[in-house]
Amino acid sequence: MSVVHGGNIYELSARAGCSPDDILDFSASINPLGPPPGLAQILSGCFHRLASYPDIHNKLLIEAISKFHDIDPEYIAVGNGSTELIYWLPRALAVSKALVVLPTFGEYAKAFDLQGTRRQKLFSTPEDRFQPTVRQLEAALQKDAFEAVLLTHPASPSGSLLDSETISWIAENSSKSRRPFFLIDEVFIDFCEQASLKRFLDRSQNLAIIRSFTKFYGAPGLRIGYLLAPPQVAAQVRSHLPPWSVNTLAQAAGAYCFAQDEYRHKTLDLIAKQRQRLAGELSAIAGLKVFPAQANYLLVRMDRRLPPASRLKWDIFERDRILIRDCGSFEGLDDWYFRVAVRLEDQNDRLIAAVQRAL
């Protein structure tokens, strides 16, 4: 199956006859500050190590993750981006049937299908902030047996968090038995770290949290992802990962970036302010509804009397070289939804003006 992604500026620039640098990309939710200051020097300082294999145990990177989260290294598995972990998890955890809350990141469907995992879909709704209720989850689990339940926190593409009732329910159920596994996608939780479910790992048997490095630290080209899970689960996943999957540059970058507290605080302050401002300006445009979010992106629903989001996407790309993410490819949404990243103030102003002109 083919999965549609945001951030495909290379293909679009080739089609449009422009440089990728000419495109203002709101379709990929990446830190607009770019990588932390000093990272280029860290990477250049590692070039002499490229003649050797990377550390097969990812020691420095795992130590940095361990220190940042105040969690024992045996709870950690690292991979070549969170997507690599997504593809190995169904096999490592022997998941034959999974309950998948939709909408969510499209690669999960492909990963489950390649492993032969049957997927039962549970559709969340705008009325419930695109997150499942405890009642929905309990009803699904009573009706059928699942090896895994997949939830996204913050949700993708809405940016909403699981509510406190659902989090308490997950914490209670993940401490009772080894099945089902609760797979929690937290790749955007860095923007609201206090909400992470990692605090339940020490009492859980079957909680696995998928994290991403590259969203928050503005370096998706480096490909760093990691799993936080009880030691026996993390070990099971590590045993399935190929050797040297995290390269030398990525290991050094991760170890450096996790220690950049000033950059982290600056990012959180910027995103909080600009998210509120961008949401307010887009909400003021007739026919648009912006959903509350805690991540670095916003989901917008269009009135059906307006042209669909796919049309809006191409209108503003052709006129302004601004790229947004139309959400018609997300299961559970349709072509009247689009998602935009939260970027710098002047860039957000360009987006607002472009949408106003197009509508």
C-alpha positions in Angstrom: 0.0 0.0 0.0 1.1 3.6 -0.7 1.2 6.1 2.2 0.9 9.9 1.6 3.2 12.1 3.7 3.8 15.8 4.2 7.2 17.4 3.5 7.6 16.1 0.0 9.3 19.3 -1.2 11.7 17.5 -3.6 9.0 15.9 -5.8 6.9 19.1 -5.8 9.8 21.4 -6.6 10.7 19.2 -9.6 7.1 19.3 -10.8 6.9 23.0 -10.3 10.3 23.8 -11.8 11.6 25.6 -8.7 14.1 24.9 -5.9 13.1 23.1 -2.8 14.4 26.1 -0.9 11.7 28.2 -2.6 8.9 26.3 -0.8 7.6 27.4 2.6 6.7 24.0 4.0 3.7 23.9 6.4 3.0 20.3 5.5 5.7 18.8 7.8 5.5 19.6 11.5 9.2 20.3 12.2 10.6 22.8 14.7 10.9 26.1 12.7 14.0 27.1 14.6 15.9 24.4 12.8 18.5 22.2 14.6 20.1 23.5 17.8 23.0 25.9 17.5 26.3 24.1 17.5 25.0 20.8 16.0 26.8 21.4 12.7 30.1 21.6 14.6 29.3 18.3 16.4 28.6 16.6 13.1 31.7 17.9 11.4 33.7 16.7 14.4 32.5 13.2 13.8 33.6 12.9 10.2 36.8 11.1 11.0 34.7 8.3 12.6 32.9 7.6 9.4 35.7 5.1 8.4 34.5 2.9 11.3 31.2 1.2 12.1 28.9 3.0 14.5 28.7 1.9 18.1 26.5 -1.2 17.7 25.1 -0.6 21.2 24.3 3.1 20.8 25.8 3.8 24.2 26.2 7.6 24.1 22.7 8.1 22.6 21.0 5.7 25.1 22.8 7.4 28.0 21.6 10.8 26.8 18.0 9.5 26.5 18.3 7.9 29.9 19.5 11.1 31.6 16.9 13.3 29.9 14.0 11.1 30.9 15.5 10.0 34.2 14.9 6.4 33.2 17.1 3.3 33.3 18.8 2.4 30.0 17.2 -1.0 30.0 13.9 0.7 29.3 15.2 2.1 26.0 15.5 0.8 22.4 16.7 3.1 19.6 16.1 2.9 15.9 16.6 4.7 12.5 13.7 7.0 13.2 10.5 6.2 14.9 9.2 4.7 11.6 11.8 1.9 11.8 10.4 1.0 15.2 6.9 1.2 13.9 7.7 -1.5 11.3 9.5 -3.8 13.8 7.1 -3.6 16.7 4.3 -5.9 15.3 6.9 -8.6 14.7 8.8 -8.1 17.9 5.7 -8.2 20.0 4.0 -11.0 18.0 0.9 -8.8 17.3 -1.6 -10.8 15.2 -4.6 -8.5 15.8 -4.6 -4.8 16.7 -7.1 -2.2 17.7 -6.1 1.0 15.9 -7.6 4.3 16.8 -8.1 6.5 13.7 -7.1 8.9 12.3 -3.4 8.3 12.8 0.0 8.1 11.0 -0.4 6.1 7.9 2.7 4.0 8.2 1.1 2.0 11.0 -1.4 0.4 8.6 1.4 -0.6 6.2 3.6 -1.9 9.0 0.7 -4.1 10.4 -0.2 -5.3 6.9 3.3 -6.3 6.1 3.4 -8.4 9.3 0.0 -9.9 8.5 -1.5 -8.2 11.6 -5.3 -7.8 11.3 -6.5 -4.3 12.1 -9.7 -3.4 13.8 -10.5 0.3 13.2 -11.9 2.5 16.0 -12.8 5.9 14.6 -12.5 8.9 16.9 -14.7 11.9 16.3 -14.4 15.7 16.3 -16.8 15.8 19.2 -14.3 13.8 21.3 -11.3 15.8 20.0 -10.3 13.0 17.8 -9.4 10.8 20.8 -11.2 7.6 21.9 -13.3 7.5 25.0 -12.9 4.9 27.8 -16.4 3.6 26.9 -15.3 3.0 23.2 -12.1 1.3 24.2 -13.8 -1.0 26.8 -16.6 -1.9 24.3 -14.0 -2.8 21.6 -11.9 -5.0 24.0 -15.0 -6.7 25.4 -16.1 -7.6 21.9 -12.8 -9.0 20.6 -9.3 -10.1 21.7 -6.4 -8.0 20.6 -2.6 -8.3 21.1 -2.2 -4.5 20.8 -4.1 -1.2 21.1 -2.6 1.7 19.2 -3.2 5.2 20.4 -1.6 8.6 19.4 -0.8 11.2 22.1 -0.9 13.9 20.9 -3.3 12.7 18.2 -2.3 12.9 14.5 -3.3 15.1 12.8 -5.4 16.9 15.4 -2.7 17.5 18.1 -5.1 16.7 20.9 -4.1 14.8 24.0 -5.7 11.7 25.6 -7.9 12.9 28.5 -7.2 12.1 32.1 -9.8 9.4 32.3 -8.4 7.5 29.4 -4.8 7.9 30.7 -5.8 6.5 34.1 -7.6 3.6 32.3 -4.5 2.8 30.3 -2.3 3.0 33.4 -4.6 0.6 35.2 -5.0 -1.9 32.4 -1.3 -1.9 31.4 -0.4 -3.0 34.9 -2.7 -5.9 35.1 -1.5 -8.4 32.4 0.8 -8.8 29.4 -2.0 -8.4 26.8 -3.0 -6.3 25.1 0.1 -4.2 24.6 -0.7 -0.5 24.7 1.3 1.1 21.9 1.3 4.9 22.5 2.7 7.1 19.7 4.2 10.1 21.5 6.3 11.4 18.6 5.1 15.0 19.2 4.9 14.8 23.1 8.1 16.9 23.4 5.9 19.9 22.9 3.9 19.0 26.1 6.3 16.6 27.8 4.5 16.8 31.2 1.6 14.8 29.6 3.8 11.8 28.6 2.7 8.3 29.8 6.3 7.4 30.6 5.6 8.0 34.3 3.7 4.7 34.3 6.4 2.5 32.9 7.8 1.3 36.2 4.5 -0.3 37.1 3.5 -1.5 33.7 4.0 -4.9 31.9 2.6 -4.0 28.5 3.1 -0.3 27.8 5.3 0.7 24.8 5.9 4.4 24.0 7.2 5.4 20.6 9.2 8.7 20.6 10.9 10.8 17.9 14.0 12.9 18.1 13.7 14.7 14.8 10.3 16.6 15.1 11.3 18.7 18.1 15.0 19.1 17.3 14.4 20.2 13.7 16.6 17.5 12.0 14.4 14.9 10.3 17.2 14.0 7.9 19.2 12.4 10.8 16.5 9.7 11.5 16.5 9.0 15.2 13.6 7.4 17.1 13.4 5.5 20.3 11.1 3.3 22.3 10.4 3.6 26.1 9.1 0.3 27.5 9.4 -2.1 30.4 12.8 -3.8 30.3 11.5 -7.2 28.9 9.6 -5.4 26.1 12.5 -3.1 25.2 14.9 -6.1 25.1 12.4 -8.0 22.9 12.4 -5.1 20.4 16.1 -4.6 20.5 16.6 -8.3 19.6 14.7 -7.7 16.4 16.4 -4.5 15.2 19.2 -4.8 12.7 22.7 -3.9 13.8 24.1 -0.4 13.3 20.7 1.0 12.4 21.6 4.3 14.0 24.6 5.8 12.3 27.6 7.6 13.8 26.4 11.1 13.0 22.9 10.5 14.4 24.2 9.0 17.6 26.4 12.1 18.2 23.6 14.5 17.3 21.2 12.9 19.6 23.6 12.9 22.6 24.3 16.6 21.9 20.7 17.7 21.4 19.2 16.2 24.5 21.4 18.4 26.6 20.3 21.7 24.9 18.0 23.0 27.6 18.0 26.7 26.4 17.0 25.6 22.9 14.3 23.5 24.3 12.8 26.3 26.4 13.0 28.7 23.5 11.2 26.2 21.3 8.4 25.6 23.8 7.9 29.3 24.3 7.8 30.0 20.5 5.4 27.2 19.7 3.0 28.0 22.5 2.7 31.7 21.4 2.6 31.1 17.7 0.1 28.2 17.9 -2.3 30.4 19.8 -1.8 33.3 17.4 -2.1 31.2 14.2 -5.2 29.4 15.5 -6.9 32.7 16.2 -6.1 34.1 12.8 -7.2 31.0 10.9 -10.4 30.8 13.0 -11.3 34.3 12.0 -11.4 33.3 8.3 -15.0 32.5 7.3 -15.7 28.8 6.9 -12.7 27.5 8.9 -12.8 25.7 12.2 -9.5 25.2 14.0 -9.3 22.4 16.6 -7.5 23.0 19.9 -4.0 21.4 19.9 -1.1 20.9 22.2 1.5 20.0 19.6 3.2 22.1 16.9 0.5 21.8 14.3 -3.2 22.6 13.8 -6.0 20.7 12.2 -8.5 22.8 10.3 -11.9 21.8 9.0 -13.4 23.6 6.1 -17.1 24.4 5.5 -18.3 22.1 2.7 -19.5 25.1 0.7 -15.8 25.9 0.2 -13.6 24.2 -2.3 -11.9 21.1 -0.8 -8.6 21.2 0.9 -6.8 19.5 -2.0 -7.8 22.5 -4.2 -6.7 25.0 -1.5 -3.4 23.2 -1.2 -2.6 23.6 -4.9 -4.0 27.1 -5.2 -1.7 28.5 -2.5 1.2 26.4 -3.7 1.0 27.6 -7.2 0.5 31.2 -6.2 2.6 31.5 -3.1 4.9 28.4 -3.0 3.4 27.6 0.4 2.7 23.9 1.1 0.0 22.6 3.4 -1.1 19.1 4.2 -4.5 18.2 2.9 -5.9 15.4 5.1 -8.1 13.4 2.7 -5.6 10.5 2.9 -6.1 10.1 6.6 -8.6 7.3 7.4 -11.5 9.0 9.4 -11.1 12.4 7.7 -12.0 13.7 4.3 -11.0 16.3 1.8 -12.3 19.2 3.8 -9.6 18.9 6.4 -6.1 20.3 6.3 -3.2 20.5 8.7 -0.6 23.2 9.0 2.6 23.3 11.1 3.2 26.2 13.5 6.2 28.2 12.2 7.8 31.6 12.8 5.6 34.6 13.1 6.5 36.1 9.7 6.0 32.7 8.0 2.7 32.2 9.7 1.6 35.6 8.4 2.4 34.5 4.9 0.3 31.4 5.3 -2.7 33.4 6.8 -2.5 35.9 3.9 -2.3 33.1 1.3 -5.4 31.3 2.8 -7.3 34.5 2.9 -6.6 35.2 -0.7 -7.5 31.7 -1.8 -10.8 31.6 0.1 
